[in-house]
Every structure is written in structure tokens, then in C-alpha cells.
Amino acid sequence: MEKLQRNERVSVLQRILSESPGKVFNLGYFSQLLGCAKSSVSEDIDIIRGSLEKAGAGIIETIPGASGGVRYIPMLGPEATAELAKSLSAELSRRERILPGGYLYMLDIIYDPVIVSEIAKFFTGAFHDKGIDYVITVETKGIPLAFMTARYLNKPLVIVRHYNEATDGASVNINYVSGSSKKIQTMVLSMRSLKHQSRLLFVDDFMKGGGTARGILDLAREFECEVAGNAVLVQTEEPRKKLVNDCFSLLTLHGVDESSGMTVISPNRK
């Protein structure tokens, strides 16, 4: 490659890091790619690190050791997080989103790539340092959020289904009780999906009683794995006691009144 000026190197480095979030790059790779000393690369990365942190657009982490290097972690700063939570609360509070039975229409939100990307950055900021090995979700509405979070964490995505397929091979099946409907449902996961002793991040769009999250916890035990966190877009205020502890959410749903057309939803106070 033709020798680049510092501003050109910084531009190239930032593009490479941002296009591969969570991936560790060693300084030798960049030094060879850009035809400059490792010390110059290190200084360039410090410039990028400072600008990202000032903008609240994420962090550059340094990984020590022989196999270490640097990686970009997309995150939302406090102001961007507050703005995202505020705008989504206002959008989801609109009268026309209330469905028969007191349900809330959210499909356009969780299938919007731009919005999902921002929510995933919120989750990534909370769990990037928790030693996550897999991001796991249950079909189908949680998939976009889980997929983008897995990309930003640079971890595999695992999707639990409600039925077997012949292409899965041997599978683990468990029954669980839905925390909201109290109905017995089934979870199915191929035995090849997870390595034993892995740490999992469960991502979903909505949590009421926590039955699905509890089912994931029980399923993880069958694989000798640990659920290191539960991240959802919206959790309900009631019931206060969920079937799992420590649910991390962006929004809290306080109630939906179908007769008056009123939805009370707000940023999670925590």
C-alpha cells in the first residue's frame, strides 16, 4: 500500500475497526497493512479512541498478551441512551399501537434496522465485559435484537425453537411455563449449538413474568452453561417478582388501558 498520511491512516483504521466490531486486531497486522511502525499505529488508535469517547460512540479496548491487540466496542453514551429511551417511549405510547386484548404493537420497531442497531449498542455496552460466549434468543421476535447484539459482541447467535427439525440432529427438549399465560410450552435446541461451560446472554424483545427467560436458564443447565445476563427491550412493571433475577431493559411498561387508549411506558429508571 502507498504510504499514507496520519489523517488517512486514522480514516482507514477507523473504518476497519467499525466494520468488524468486537474483533481483536493486533498492531502488527495494521503496521504491515499501512506500512508504518507499530508506535505510529498505536498513536493513531489513541486519536480514534479519544474521538469515539468524546462522541459517545463506543470505546477502543486494548487486549494485553501475546494474542492481544485492540478492538472496537460500539456503545451508546448516556445522552444517546436517554434520547433513545425517550423517543421509543413516546412512539410506543401512541394510541394506535394498542391491539385488542391490551397488547402493544412493536413489530415495526424491532424490525427497523436503524433502531435495532441502537438498542443493540445499549445491550453491548452493558455486557461486553461479562465474558459472553454466545448470544441466545427464542424464535422469532427477539431474533433481530439478538442478531445485532451478537454482531457487536462478535459472538455466535443461537436461536432456540419450539419444535424439532430433522436437520438439527440430536436435540435437547425442555418444557417451561410461560410467565404471562401460564401455559406449558416447549424449547428445543440442537446438542451441537453450545459448548459446555459457556456463558450466555439472553436477548428478547419483551418480558412480563420471565417464563421464557427462566426456560432459557433451565435449558442452559442441560448444556452445563451459565446465563450471564438477560437483556430485553421492554419489561412490564407487574408482576414485580419475575421468574428470573437481574433483567436488564431499556423501557418499562407500566400499563395499557384499552378502553381509554392510554399506554404508560417510560425509560427504565435503573
Number of C-alpha atoms within 10 A of each C-alpha: 7 7 10 13 9 13 11 13 20 19 12 14 18 18 11 15 20 16 12 17 18 23 20 18 19 17 19 14 13 20 16 12 11 20 15 15 13 17 11 15 22 15 13 19 20 14 14 20 18 13 14 18 15 12 11 17 16 21 20 20 14 14 14 9 7 7 9 13 17 19 20 26 23 27 25 24 17 11 10 16 19 14 12 19 21 16 14 18 21 14 14 20 20 15 16 11 17 21 13 9 9 15 13 19 13 15 10 9 15 20 15 12 14 10 15 20 20 20 24 27 25 24 30 24 19 15 19 18 9 12 12 21 22 23 25 27 28 23 14 13 16 21 22 21 28 29 23 22 31 26 19 26 28 20 17 18 21 22 19 20 17 16 10 16 13 7 7 13 11 13 16 14 17 16 14 19 17 20 20 13 10 11 10 11 14 16 21 20 26 19 15 12 16 20 13 13 13 17 21 27 26 24 28 27 22 21 24 21 24 24 23 26 29 21 23 25 19 18 23 21 14 14 18 14 19 20 22 18 20 26 27 22 25 22 27 19 18 13 13 10 11 20 16 15 12 10 15 19 25 24 24 23 23 13 15 20 14 16 9 8 15 16 22 15 24 20 21 17 8 8
